[in-house]
Amino acid sequence: CVGRDYILEVGIVSEHGACFSTVVRPPAVPTEAECDNSVHGIPAVELRDGPEFKVAYARMISFLQHLQVSTARIDDSDSEAEPCVSTSYDEPPQILLVSHNGLKFDFAILVSEVMRSKSDYLPLQRFGYVETLDVFRPVSTGCVKLQCLCREHAVSDGHLRAHRALDDAIALRDVVVTQAERLGVTLCQLFAPFVMECELGETLIQEESLRLAQN
């Protein structure tokens, strides 16, 4: 449940390979047996040594902001280059957070955790968001699970750990890069029709409703 579960791991990989990864210590660390039988498979000792969400979130935002200011701006002399989201040279390019099933899970639980931990949600409003299920559903004739897309796009996931955040992020990056190459477009052009903003007003209402229901 998005409103009650906790983030245990965050993994990000940029288009050009910069990576961020951290486990997140939950309020109650599961036992080794519980971790062994879980989907994520993260050892209990690793979770115990991880930072709490507020710290992990602050590190994630710092990584994204550094990535934002260090990313080369698009050369506007190239007529074929189009920014994912319009920006000027007076500002760094906007960061797009891209996730598979992000609307129902990744993005939703991130916002939920931010609200519950009373962390600063304003940075989330500066990013764009892309749900890659929306990217692949119109062009796929079969399964759109990440594992299926890896096979369809001949992306090897044999060296990746199942259900680990960074490994899933790397697999998705490779899939969307391959899809963009197949279509003869840039990643920005592939994502542009699907960019969304973070609607925190509705989320705040939902969080307050959940809090009242729990009291």
C-alpha atoms as an extended CHARMM CRD file, in Angstrom:
* protein
*
       215  EXT
         1         1  CYS       CA              0.0000000000        0.0000000000        0.0000000000  PROA      1               0.0000000000
         2         2  VAL       CA              1.5200000000        3.3100000000       -1.1010000000  PROA      2               0.0000000000
         3         3  GLY       CA              0.2440000000        5.1770000000        1.9410000000  PROA      3               0.0000000000
         4         4  ARG       CA              1.6010000000        2.6940000000        4.4920000000  PROA      4               0.0000000000
         5         5  ASP       CA              4.6310000000        0.9390000000        2.9830000000  PROA      5               0.0000000000
         6         6  TYR       CA              8.1840000000        2.2770000000        3.1570000000  PROA      6               0.0000000000
         7         7  ILE       CA             10.9290000000        2.7760000000        0.6000000000  PROA      7               0.0000000000
         8         8  LEU       CA             13.7820000000        0.3490000000        1.2170000000  PROA      8               0.0000000000
         9         9  GLU       CA             16.0590000000        1.3320000000       -1.6510000000  PROA      9               0.0000000000
        10        10  VAL       CA             16.5910000000        4.1430000000       -4.1510000000  PROA      10              0.0000000000
        11        11  GLY       CA             18.4550000000        3.7090000000       -7.4230000000  PROA      11              0.0000000000
        12        12  ILE       CA             19.0160000000        6.2600000000      -10.1850000000  PROA      12              0.0000000000
        13        13  VAL       CA             21.0680000000        6.1070000000      -13.3690000000  PROA      13              0.0000000000
        14        14  SER       CA             21.3360000000        9.0450000000      -15.7620000000  PROA      14              0.0000000000
        15        15  GLU       CA             21.2690000000        8.8480000000      -19.5400000000  PROA      15              0.0000000000
        16        16  HSD       CA             25.0620000000        9.1390000000      -19.5390000000  PROA      16              0.0000000000
        17        17  GLY       CA             25.7070000000        6.6790000000      -16.7080000000  PROA      17              0.0000000000
        18        18  ALA       CA             25.9770000000        8.7170000000      -13.4930000000  PROA      18              0.0000000000
        19        19  CYS       CA             24.5430000000        6.5690000000      -10.6890000000  PROA      19              0.0000000000
        20        20  PHE       CA             23.0260000000        7.0470000000       -7.2640000000  PROA      20              0.0000000000
        21        21  SER       CA             22.1150000000        4.1430000000       -4.9820000000  PROA      21              0.0000000000
        22        22  THR       CA             21.2500000000        3.7390000000       -1.3210000000  PROA      22              0.0000000000
        23        23  VAL       CA             19.2620000000        1.4050000000        0.8690000000  PROA      23              0.0000000000
        24        24  VAL       CA             16.8380000000        3.0800000000        3.2700000000  PROA      24              0.0000000000
        25        25  ARG       CA             16.4190000000        1.9540000000        6.8720000000  PROA      25              0.0000000000
        26        26  PRO       CA             12.7040000000        1.4530000000        7.6350000000  PROA      26              0.0000000000
        27        27  PRO       CA             11.2020000000        2.3250000000       11.0460000000  PROA      27              0.0000000000
        28        28  ALA       CA             11.1820000000       -1.3860000000       11.8980000000  PROA      28              0.0000000000
        29        29  VAL       CA             13.9520000000       -3.4180000000       10.2670000000  PROA      29              0.0000000000
        30        30  PRO       CA             12.7290000000       -6.8660000000        9.1310000000  PROA      30              0.0000000000
        31        31  THR       CA             14.4400000000      -10.0010000000       10.4290000000  PROA      31              0.0000000000
        32        32  GLU       CA             16.8870000000      -11.9350000000        8.2870000000  PROA      32              0.0000000000
        33        33  ALA       CA             14.2260000000      -14.5960000000        7.6900000000  PROA      33              0.0000000000
        34        34  GLU       CA             11.6930000000      -11.9740000000        6.6030000000  PROA      34              0.0000000000
        35        35  CYS       CA             14.2300000000      -10.4420000000        4.2080000000  PROA      35              0.0000000000
        36        36  ASP       CA             15.1470000000      -13.8440000000        2.7690000000  PROA      36              0.0000000000
        37        37  ASN       CA             11.4890000000      -14.4900000000        1.9630000000  PROA      37              0.0000000000
        38        38  SER       CA             10.7780000000      -11.0140000000        0.6060000000  PROA      38              0.0000000000
        39        39  VAL       CA             10.6010000000       -9.8580000000       -3.0080000000  PROA      39              0.0000000000
        40        40  HSD       CA             13.4360000000       -7.3330000000       -2.6250000000  PROA      40              0.0000000000
        41        41  GLY       CA             15.9170000000       -9.7590000000       -1.0300000000  PROA      41              0.0000000000
        42        42  ILE       CA             17.8990000000       -6.9750000000        0.6850000000  PROA      42              0.0000000000
        43        43  PRO       CA             19.7360000000       -8.4290000000        3.7080000000  PROA      43              0.0000000000
        44        44  ALA       CA             18.5460000000       -7.1710000000        7.1020000000  PROA      44              0.0000000000
        45        45  VAL       CA             22.0860000000       -6.1200000000        8.0410000000  PROA      45              0.0000000000
        46        46  GLU       CA             22.2270000000       -3.9010000000        4.9500000000  PROA      46              0.0000000000
        47        47  LEU       CA             18.9300000000       -2.2530000000        5.8930000000  PROA      47              0.0000000000
        48        48  ARG       CA             20.0750000000       -1.6960000000        9.4860000000  PROA      48              0.0000000000
        49        49  ASP       CA             23.1970000000        0.1080000000        8.2590000000  PROA      49              0.0000000000
        50        50  GLY       CA             21.2830000000        2.2980000000        5.8140000000  PROA      50              0.0000000000
        51        51  PRO       CA             20.2470000000        5.9200000000        6.4420000000  PROA      51              0.0000000000
        52        52  GLU       CA             16.7050000000        6.8290000000        7.4130000000  PROA      52              0.0000000000
        53        53  PHE       CA             14.4630000000        8.1590000000        4.6670000000  PROA      53              0.0000000000
        54        54  LYS       CA             15.0040000000       11.8780000000        5.3890000000  PROA      54              0.0000000000
        55        55  VAL       CA             18.7700000000       11.4550000000        4.9660000000  PROA      55              0.0000000000
        56        56  ALA       CA             18.4810000000        9.2300000000        1.8910000000  PROA      56              0.0000000000
        57        57  TYR       CA             16.0150000000       11.6630000000        0.3070000000  PROA      57              0.0000000000
        58        58  ALA       CA             18.2800000000       14.6590000000        0.9490000000  PROA      58              0.0000000000
        59        59  ARG       CA             21.1870000000       12.7940000000       -0.6680000000  PROA      59              0.0000000000
        60        60  MET       CA             19.0140000000       11.8740000000       -3.6570000000  PROA      60              0.0000000000
        61        61  ILE       CA             17.9390000000       15.4890000000       -4.1810000000  PROA      61              0.0000000000
        62        62  SER       CA             21.5530000000       16.6440000000       -3.8650000000  PROA      62              0.0000000000
        63        63  PHE       CA             22.6050000000       14.1240000000       -6.5280000000  PROA      63              0.0000000000
        64        64  LEU       CA             19.8380000000       15.2450000000       -8.8890000000  PROA      64              0.0000000000
        65        65  GLN       CA             20.6050000000       18.9230000000       -8.3920000000  PROA      65              0.0000000000
        66        66  HSD       CA             24.3080000000       18.3310000000       -9.0490000000  PROA      66              0.0000000000
        67        67  LEU       CA             23.3790000000       16.3070000000      -12.1370000000  PROA      67              0.0000000000
        68        68  GLN       CA             21.1320000000       19.1370000000      -13.2750000000  PROA      68              0.0000000000
        69        69  VAL       CA             23.7430000000       21.8820000000      -13.1070000000  PROA      69              0.0000000000
        70        70  SER       CA             26.5090000000       19.6930000000      -14.5610000000  PROA      70              0.0000000000
        71        71  THR       CA             24.4890000000       18.4640000000      -17.5580000000  PROA      71              0.0000000000
        72        72  ALA       CA             25.5470000000       20.0170000000      -20.8540000000  PROA      72              0.0000000000
        73        73  ARG       CA             22.8690000000       22.2450000000      -22.3520000000  PROA      73              0.0000000000
        74        74  ILE       CA             21.4010000000       21.3880000000      -25.7010000000  PROA      74              0.0000000000
        75        75  ASP       CA             23.0950000000       23.1550000000      -28.6000000000  PROA      75              0.0000000000
        76        76  ASP       CA             20.3410000000       25.2710000000      -30.1130000000  PROA      76              0.0000000000
        77        77  SER       CA             22.2290000000       25.4440000000      -33.3810000000  PROA      77              0.0000000000
        78        78  ASP       CA             21.2060000000       21.8240000000      -33.9700000000  PROA      78              0.0000000000
        79        79  SER       CA             17.7740000000       22.0650000000      -35.5540000000  PROA      79              0.0000000000
        80        80  GLU       CA             17.0210000000       18.4170000000      -34.8020000000  PROA      80              0.0000000000
        81        81  ALA       CA             17.7300000000       18.7100000000      -31.0800000000  PROA      81              0.0000000000
        82        82  GLU       CA             14.6480000000       19.4100000000      -29.0070000000  PROA      82              0.0000000000
        83        83  PRO       CA             14.6070000000       19.8480000000      -25.2320000000  PROA      83              0.0000000000
        84        84  CYS       CA             12.3290000000       17.5100000000      -23.2760000000  PROA      84              0.0000000000
        85        85  VAL       CA             10.9490000000       20.5220000000      -21.4630000000  PROA      85              0.0000000000
        86        86  SER       CA             11.5260000000       24.0460000000      -22.7380000000  PROA      86              0.0000000000
        87        87  THR       CA             14.1990000000       25.9070000000      -20.8300000000  PROA      87              0.0000000000
        88        88  SER       CA             16.4900000000       28.8530000000      -21.3670000000  PROA      88              0.0000000000
        89        89  TYR       CA             20.2380000000       29.0970000000      -21.1760000000  PROA      89              0.0000000000
        90        90  ASP       CA             19.8000000000       31.1520000000      -18.0150000000  PROA      90              0.0000000000
        91        91  GLU       CA             18.5940000000       28.0070000000      -16.2130000000  PROA      91              0.0000000000
        92        92  PRO       CA             19.9220000000       24.4460000000      -16.0010000000  PROA      92              0.0000000000
        93        93  PRO       CA             17.9660000000       21.8710000000      -18.0330000000  PROA      93              0.0000000000
        94        94  GLN       CA             15.0530000000       20.2530000000      -16.2340000000  PROA      94              0.0000000000
        95        95  ILE       CA             15.5910000000       16.8050000000      -14.7870000000  PROA      95              0.0000000000
        96        96  LEU       CA             13.1390000000       14.1090000000      -15.8700000000  PROA      96              0.0000000000
        97        97  LEU       CA             12.5290000000       11.2570000000      -13.4330000000  PROA      97              0.0000000000
        98        98  VAL       CA             11.6850000000        8.2070000000      -15.5330000000  PROA      98              0.0000000000
        99        99  SER       CA             10.1610000000        5.0760000000      -14.0390000000  PROA      99              0.0000000000
       100       100  HSD       CA              8.3130000000        1.9400000000      -15.1100000000  PROA      100             0.0000000000
       101       101  ASN       CA              4.9640000000        1.8070000000      -13.2780000000  PROA      101             0.0000000000
       102       102  GLY       CA              5.9980000000        5.0100000000      -11.5370000000  PROA      102             0.0000000000
       103       103  LEU       CA              2.5190000000        6.5390000000      -11.3680000000  PROA      103             0.0000000000
       104       104  LYS       CA              1.0830000000        3.7170000000       -9.2810000000  PROA      104             0.0000000000
       105       105  PHE       CA              4.2370000000        2.8860000000       -7.3360000000  PROA      105             0.0000000000
       106       106  ASP       CA              7.6270000000        4.6340000000       -7.5510000000  PROA      106             0.0000000000
       107       107  PHE       CA              6.4960000000        8.2590000000       -7.8300000000  PROA      107             0.0000000000
       108       108  ALA       CA              3.4730000000        7.7120000000       -5.6040000000  PROA      108             0.0000000000
       109       109  ILE       CA              5.3510000000        6.1030000000       -2.7170000000  PROA      109             0.0000000000
       110       110  LEU       CA              8.1610000000        8.6820000000       -2.9980000000  PROA      110             0.0000000000
       111       111  VAL       CA              5.6850000000       11.5300000000       -2.5020000000  PROA      111             0.0000000000
       112       112  SER       CA              3.9800000000        9.6000000000        0.3010000000  PROA      112             0.0000000000
       113       113  GLU       CA              7.2850000000        9.0850000000        2.1430000000  PROA      113             0.0000000000
       114       114  VAL       CA              8.2300000000       12.7380000000        1.6960000000  PROA      114             0.0000000000
       115       115  MET       CA              4.9530000000       13.8350000000        3.2540000000  PROA      115             0.0000000000
       116       116  ARG       CA              5.0570000000       11.3550000000        6.1430000000  PROA      116             0.0000000000
       117       117  SER       CA              8.6470000000       12.2410000000        7.0130000000  PROA      117             0.0000000000
       118       118  LYS       CA              7.9040000000       15.9780000000        6.7450000000  PROA      118             0.0000000000
       119       119  SER       CA             10.7560000000       16.3690000000        4.2630000000  PROA      119             0.0000000000
       120       120  ASP       CA             10.9490000000       19.2540000000        1.8110000000  PROA      120             0.0000000000
       121       121  TYR       CA              8.6380000000       18.4050000000       -1.0880000000  PROA      121             0.0000000000
       122       122  LEU       CA              9.3940000000       21.5530000000       -3.1230000000  PROA      122             0.0000000000
       123       123  PRO       CA             12.2740000000       19.9700000000       -5.0900000000  PROA      123             0.0000000000
       124       124  LEU       CA              9.8290000000       17.3830000000       -6.4280000000  PROA      124             0.0000000000
       125       125  GLN       CA              7.8720000000       20.1610000000       -8.1250000000  PROA      125             0.0000000000
       126       126  ARG       CA             10.9390000000       21.2010000000      -10.1170000000  PROA      126             0.0000000000
       127       127  PHE       CA             11.3080000000       17.8590000000      -11.8820000000  PROA      127             0.0000000000
       128       128  GLY       CA              9.3980000000       16.3530000000      -14.7860000000  PROA      128             0.0000000000
       129       129  TYR       CA              8.0880000000       12.7850000000      -14.5840000000  PROA      129             0.0000000000
       130       130  VAL       CA              7.7360000000       10.1320000000      -17.2690000000  PROA      130             0.0000000000
       131       131  GLU       CA              5.7630000000        6.8890000000      -16.9370000000  PROA      131             0.0000000000
       132       132  THR       CA              7.4030000000        4.4690000000      -19.3660000000  PROA      132             0.0000000000
       133       133  LEU       CA              4.3660000000        2.1760000000      -19.4010000000  PROA      133             0.0000000000
       134       134  ASP       CA              2.7190000000        4.9930000000      -21.3770000000  PROA      134             0.0000000000
       135       135  VAL       CA              5.7210000000        5.0400000000      -23.7340000000  PROA      135             0.0000000000
       136       136  PHE       CA              5.6150000000        1.3230000000      -24.5300000000  PROA      136             0.0000000000
       137       137  ARG       CA              1.9250000000        0.4020000000      -24.4120000000  PROA      137             0.0000000000
       138       138  PRO       CA              1.0620000000        2.0520000000      -27.7640000000  PROA      138             0.0000000000
       139       139  VAL       CA              3.8990000000        0.2900000000      -29.6080000000  PROA      139             0.0000000000
       140       140  SER       CA              3.9520000000       -3.0970000000      -27.8850000000  PROA      140             0.0000000000
       141       141  THR       CA              1.8510000000       -6.0660000000      -28.9420000000  PROA      141             0.0000000000
       142       142  GLY       CA              2.5940000000       -8.1340000000      -25.8690000000  PROA      142             0.0000000000
       143       143  CYS       CA              3.9040000000       -7.9610000000      -22.3100000000  PROA      143             0.0000000000
       144       144  VAL       CA              5.1110000000       -4.5540000000      -21.1330000000  PROA      144             0.0000000000
       145       145  LYS       CA              6.7480000000       -5.7280000000      -17.8950000000  PROA      145             0.0000000000
       146       146  LEU       CA             10.3620000000       -4.6030000000      -17.6420000000  PROA      146             0.0000000000
       147       147  GLN       CA             11.6460000000       -8.1760000000      -17.9440000000  PROA      147             0.0000000000
       148       148  CYS       CA              9.6180000000       -8.6600000000      -21.1360000000  PROA      148             0.0000000000
       149       149  LEU       CA             10.8610000000       -5.3850000000      -22.6040000000  PROA      149             0.0000000000
       150       150  CYS       CA             14.4510000000       -6.4150000000      -21.8560000000  PROA      150             0.0000000000
       151       151  ARG       CA             13.9270000000       -9.5620000000      -23.9230000000  PROA      151             0.0000000000
       152       152  GLU       CA             12.0710000000       -7.7070000000      -26.6950000000  PROA      152             0.0000000000
       153       153  HSD       CA             14.8260000000       -5.1070000000      -26.9900000000  PROA      153             0.0000000000
       154       154  ALA       CA             17.6330000000       -7.6680000000      -26.6440000000  PROA      154             0.0000000000
       155       155  VAL       CA             18.8280000000       -6.0130000000      -23.4470000000  PROA      155             0.0000000000
       156       156  SER       CA             20.7150000000       -8.4740000000      -21.2630000000  PROA      156             0.0000000000
       157       157  ASP       CA             19.6280000000       -8.4190000000      -17.6260000000  PROA      157             0.0000000000
       158       158  GLY       CA             21.4950000000      -11.5720000000      -16.6600000000  PROA      158             0.0000000000
       159       159  HSD       CA             24.0990000000       -9.6490000000      -14.6460000000  PROA      159             0.0000000000
       160       160  LEU       CA             21.4710000000       -7.5820000000      -12.8370000000  PROA      160             0.0000000000
       161       161  ARG       CA             19.8780000000       -8.3970000000       -9.4830000000  PROA      161             0.0000000000
       162       162  ALA       CA             16.1230000000       -8.8050000000       -9.6840000000  PROA      162             0.0000000000
       163       163  HSD       CA             14.0640000000       -6.1810000000       -7.8300000000  PROA      163             0.0000000000
       164       164  ARG       CA             17.1090000000       -4.1430000000       -6.7680000000  PROA      164             0.0000000000
       165       165  ALA       CA             16.5750000000       -0.4580000000       -7.4260000000  PROA      165             0.0000000000
       166       166  LEU       CA             19.7640000000        0.4810000000       -9.2850000000  PROA      166             0.0000000000
       167       167  ASP       CA             19.7440000000       -2.7100000000      -11.3550000000  PROA      167             0.0000000000
       168       168  ASP       CA             16.1510000000       -2.0790000000      -12.4470000000  PROA      168             0.0000000000
       169       169  ALA       CA             17.0610000000        1.5320000000      -13.2880000000  PROA      169             0.0000000000
       170       170  ILE       CA             19.9890000000        0.3820000000      -15.4590000000  PROA      170             0.0000000000
       171       171  ALA       CA             17.7730000000       -2.1480000000      -17.2520000000  PROA      171             0.0000000000
       172       172  LEU       CA             15.1170000000        0.5020000000      -17.9420000000  PROA      172             0.0000000000
       173       173  ARG       CA             17.7400000000        2.9890000000      -19.1530000000  PROA      173             0.0000000000
       174       174  ASP       CA             19.0570000000        0.4040000000      -21.6280000000  PROA      174             0.0000000000
       175       175  VAL       CA             15.5340000000       -0.4270000000      -22.8470000000  PROA      175             0.0000000000
       176       176  VAL       CA             14.5130000000        3.1990000000      -23.5000000000  PROA      176             0.0000000000
       177       177  VAL       CA             17.8440000000        3.9890000000      -25.1710000000  PROA      177             0.0000000000
       178       178  THR       CA             17.3360000000        0.9990000000      -27.4780000000  PROA      178             0.0000000000
       179       179  GLN       CA             13.7470000000        2.0660000000      -28.2070000000  PROA      179             0.0000000000
       180       180  ALA       CA             14.8540000000        5.6020000000      -29.0700000000  PROA      180             0.0000000000
       181       181  GLU       CA             17.5330000000        4.2320000000      -31.4040000000  PROA      181             0.0000000000
       182       182  ARG       CA             14.9620000000        1.9930000000      -33.1160000000  PROA      182             0.0000000000
       183       183  LEU       CA             12.7160000000        4.9890000000      -33.7630000000  PROA      183             0.0000000000
       184       184  GLY       CA             15.5930000000        7.2360000000      -34.8090000000  PROA      184             0.0000000000
       185       185  VAL       CA             14.8780000000        9.8370000000      -32.1210000000  PROA      185             0.0000000000
       186       186  THR       CA             16.6460000000       11.2170000000      -29.0710000000  PROA      186             0.0000000000
       187       187  LEU       CA             15.5440000000       10.2880000000      -25.5640000000  PROA      187             0.0000000000
       188       188  CYS       CA             14.1590000000       13.8060000000      -25.1570000000  PROA      188             0.0000000000
       189       189  GLN       CA             12.0590000000       13.3760000000      -28.2880000000  PROA      189             0.0000000000
       190       190  LEU       CA             10.8910000000        9.9490000000      -27.1040000000  PROA      190             0.0000000000
       191       191  PHE       CA              9.8280000000       11.2680000000      -23.6880000000  PROA      191             0.0000000000
       192       192  ALA       CA              8.4930000000       14.7240000000      -24.6420000000  PROA      192             0.0000000000
       193       193  PRO       CA              4.8230000000       13.7020000000      -25.1920000000  PROA      193             0.0000000000
       194       194  PHE       CA              4.7220000000       11.9390000000      -21.8190000000  PROA      194             0.0000000000
       195       195  VAL       CA              6.2510000000       14.5100000000      -19.4310000000  PROA      195             0.0000000000
       196       196  MET       CA              4.0960000000       15.2190000000      -16.3660000000  PROA      196             0.0000000000
       197       197  GLU       CA              4.4260000000       17.5170000000      -13.3710000000  PROA      197             0.0000000000
       198       198  CYS       CA              4.1010000000       16.5430000000       -9.7180000000  PROA      198             0.0000000000
       199       199  GLU       CA              0.5530000000       17.4040000000       -8.5970000000  PROA      199             0.0000000000
       200       200  LEU       CA              1.1930000000       17.8010000000       -4.8870000000  PROA      200             0.0000000000
       201       201  GLY       CA             -2.0920000000       19.5350000000       -4.1250000000  PROA      201             0.0000000000
       202       202  GLU       CA             -4.1040000000       16.3770000000       -4.6570000000  PROA      202             0.0000000000
       203       203  THR       CA             -1.4370000000       14.3130000000       -2.9100000000  PROA      203             0.0000000000
       204       204  LEU       CA             -1.6130000000       16.5130000000        0.1860000000  PROA      204             0.0000000000
       205       205  ILE       CA             -5.3620000000       15.9860000000        0.3210000000  PROA      205             0.0000000000
       206       206  GLN       CA             -4.9250000000       12.2410000000       -0.0230000000  PROA      206             0.0000000000
       207       207  GLU       CA             -2.2960000000       12.1860000000        2.7190000000  PROA      207             0.0000000000
       208       208  GLU       CA             -4.5140000000       14.1610000000        5.0710000000  PROA      208             0.0000000000
       209       209  SER       CA             -7.4300000000       11.7970000000        4.3550000000  PROA      209             0.0000000000
       210       210  LEU       CA             -5.1950000000        8.8320000000        5.1230000000  PROA      210             0.0000000000
       211       211  ARG       CA             -3.9820000000       10.4310000000        8.3740000000  PROA      211             0.0000000000
       212       212  LEU       CA             -7.5420000000       11.0710000000        9.5380000000  PROA      212             0.0000000000
       213       213  ALA       CA             -8.5690000000        7.5310000000        8.6440000000  PROA      213             0.0000000000
       214       214  GLN       CA             -5.7060000000        6.1220000000       10.7320000000  PROA      214             0.0000000000
       215       215  ASN       CA             -6.5310000000        8.2550000000       13.7940000000  PROA      215             0.0000000000
